[in-house]
Amino acid sequence: MREQQIDVYVSDNCTECDQLVQYLTQRNIPFQLKNTTVNKENLRQLQQENIYITPTIIIDNDYRIIGFQESKLKQLLR
């Protein structure tokens, strides 16, 4: 089974973003962190998806989870 591609879009001074990163890190789930405050290209990528809120997770370019939704994460992450 191949590894999932997980992009995590966060912004600075975002408690929910910090909680999400901590959740994934504690469970040893590999992800690519994309900070929209530091890198405006990450912000543009998110806006192209018509999403304007962080945190947002995009899994395998198929699933989008907006906000820190632990129950959805448990369903979609292997």
Buried (B, 14 or more C-beta within 10 A) or exposed (E): EEEBEBBBBBBEEBEBBBEBBEBBEEEEBEBEBBBBBEEEEBBEBBEEEEBEEBBBBBBEEEBBBBEBBEEBBEEBBE
